[in-house]
Amino acid sequence: MRVAVACIAIALVLVGCASPSRVVGSGANVTVAPDLPLHASIMQRVSAMICADSFIAPTPSSADALKALQDEAAAIGASGVYKVKYAQTGLLDRCGLLPGLEATAIAYRM
């Protein structure tokens, strides 16, 4: 009986360690600004890459890339991003031969 309880306890501990430890915020709360607002502190550069579903699919839209970028910024606790830039991906990026779009920006916190 003790062995069964110990096995269950170990299994619960391992499941708890495998779950993500950070709480991801909503990207909808991350604002997009052309310049750094007053009294904001710079956090870090964030980037997100969106790949097409198939080889013949069109390049993903900048709106999709911006939403993914806002989600990345929310994951680190940023309240906004500025200096957003878009670039199509090449053959050596994570998308491989699929068309893709990468968005980069600088995250800040108010």
Phi, psi and omega per residue, in radians:
M1 nan -0.735 3.126
R2 -1.125 -0.612 3.138
V3 -1.154 -0.712 3.123
A4 -1.128 -0.749 3.120
V5 -1.134 -0.700 3.115
A6 -1.130 -0.727 3.122
C7 -1.119 -0.699 3.113
I8 -1.164 -0.720 3.127
A9 -1.107 -0.745 3.122
I10 -1.141 -0.714 3.119
A11 -1.087 -0.723 3.115
L12 -1.149 -0.667 3.099
V13 -1.131 -0.756 3.139
L14 -1.159 -0.652 3.091
V15 -1.148 -0.683 3.105
G16 -1.145 -0.614 3.115
C17 -1.271 -0.494 -3.091
A18 -1.418 -0.332 -3.116
S19 -1.332 2.627 3.138
P20 -1.123 2.451 -3.050
S21 -1.681 -0.254 -3.120
R22 -1.778 2.595 3.107
V23 -1.667 2.152 -3.094
V24 -1.582 2.218 3.110
G25 -1.408 3.066 -3.131
S26 -1.496 2.325 3.108
G27 -1.202 -0.308 3.127
A28 -1.174 -0.389 -3.141
N29 -1.482 -0.112 -3.124
V30 -1.561 2.107 -3.125
T31 -1.502 2.715 3.102
V32 -1.982 2.114 -3.100
A33 -2.153 2.609 3.094
P34 -1.279 -0.555 3.133
D35 -2.340 2.916 3.124
L36 -1.224 2.151 3.111
P37 -1.172 2.760 3.085
L38 -1.106 2.525 3.109
H39 1.144 0.338 3.080
A40 -1.715 2.596 3.095
S41 -1.963 2.343 -3.115
I42 -1.289 2.370 3.126
M43 -1.755 -1.258 -3.122
Q44 -2.933 2.948 3.070
R45 -1.373 2.380 3.090
V46 -2.120 2.633 3.097
S47 -2.552 2.697 3.107
A48 -2.530 2.450 -3.139
M49 -2.126 2.300 3.108
I50 -2.022 2.222 3.133
C51 -1.858 2.609 3.082
A52 -1.223 2.824 -3.117
D53 -1.315 -0.559 -3.111
S54 -2.514 3.010 -3.086
F55 -1.148 -0.565 -3.095
I56 -1.667 -0.013 3.118
A57 -1.268 2.632 3.106
P58 -1.223 2.860 3.081
T59 -1.085 2.392 3.126
P60 -1.015 2.682 -3.086
S61 -1.335 2.791 3.108
S62 -1.194 -0.455 3.098
A63 -1.159 -0.692 3.094
D64 -1.157 -0.717 3.126
A65 -1.155 -0.659 3.118
L66 -1.153 -0.703 3.107
K67 -1.098 -0.742 3.099
A68 -1.126 -0.652 3.112
L69 -1.152 -0.722 3.098
Q70 -1.129 -0.635 3.080
D71 -1.134 -0.711 3.090
E72 -1.107 -0.721 3.130
A73 -1.167 -0.678 3.108
A74 -1.146 -0.556 -3.132
A75 -1.148 -0.463 3.118
I76 -1.718 0.033 3.085
G77 1.562 0.346 3.141
A78 -1.380 2.635 3.078
S79 -1.759 -0.189 3.120
G80 -2.941 2.966 3.065
V81 -2.328 2.664 3.054
Y82 -2.492 2.887 -3.068
K83 1.001 0.944 3.131
V84 -1.307 2.285 3.108
K85 -2.275 2.541 -3.141
Y86 -2.060 2.543 3.097
A87 -2.589 2.400 3.049
Q88 -1.288 2.541 -3.094
T89 -1.453 2.729 3.126
G90 -1.814 -2.954 -3.083
L91 -1.241 -0.441 -3.060
L92 -1.674 0.092 3.118
D93 -1.479 -3.111 -3.089
R94 -1.118 -0.362 -3.121
C95 -1.377 -0.282 -3.119
G96 1.171 -2.169 -3.125
L97 -1.504 -0.139 -3.131
L98 -1.363 2.538 3.055
P99 -1.184 2.509 -3.120
G100 -2.648 2.935 3.139
L101 -2.391 2.337 3.133
E102 -2.001 2.367 3.073
A103 -2.029 2.325 3.082
T104 -2.235 2.636 3.113
A105 -2.825 3.049 3.080
I106 -1.887 2.182 -3.119
A107 -1.522 2.526 3.085
Y108 -2.400 2.854 3.117
R109 -2.239 2.424 3.117
M110 -1.571 nan nan
